[in-house]
Amino acid sequence: DAGVTQSPTHLIKTRGQQVTLRCSPKSGHDTVSWYQQALGQGPQFIFQYYEEEERQRGNFPDRFSGHQFPNYSSELNVNALLLGDSALYLCASSTGTGFYGYTFGSGTRLTVV
Amino acid sequence: GEDVEQSLFLSVREGDSSVINCTYTDSSSTYLYWYKQEPGAGLQLLTYIFSNMDMKQDQRLTVLLNKKDKHLSLRIADTQTGDSAIYFCAESGTDSGAGSYQLTFGKGTKLSVIP
């Protein structure tokens, strides 16, 4: 059973560009959350999608946006990239509320130069 | 806002017990979690505990929760070299009205196991 799949695994972008990261949730999961993990830090919550709508958002600017598709997969878009956006972006899936924990993907390492 | 604190480093000898500690500030925390992250990998859920419990045991792992002091610990018995990783404490509470449960993580404790 495939877990959470993220693509690409690594990405290098130039400051000011836009990037799209993709996530396929674990089979049977309908909720997708995105986290940003800077080097040496714990993951920070960006937003959560459920039923194709953004259900909750963390303290991230509007440059960060997302989408969830009918098959529950999700995209994270970041516009006008800044050097500070360099991080590991983690996707996590769950059923409904996620009471029993989230399943995380291996992440996309984004480097902004 | 919510805050989760952990010590950054822990070093133990193989076969000893490891105890990783965590404190949190959000009194409405409903669920508390321990995740493990190995180099270059995502986060693996190890165990969780509900706020109405004070202890949970799962094979080599024991979680203790002191809700009064907002203190959570993870004990790993008979620590092995394969346990070397970063361990994250995380809490979730109810976002009233939204019905979702974001996780707030600590900065992680790097566990080094000496053979």
Interface residues (C-beta under 8 A of the other chain):
Chain A: V4 T31 S33 Y35 G40 Q41 G42 P43 Q44 F45 Q48 Y50 R55 Q56 G58 L90 A92 T97 G98 F99 Y100 G101 Y102 T103 F104 G105 S106 G107
Chain B: V4 T30 Y31 Y33 Y35 G40 A41 G42 L43 Q44 L45 Y48 F88 A90 S92 D95 A98 G99 S100 Y101 Q102 L103 T104 F105 G106 K107 G108
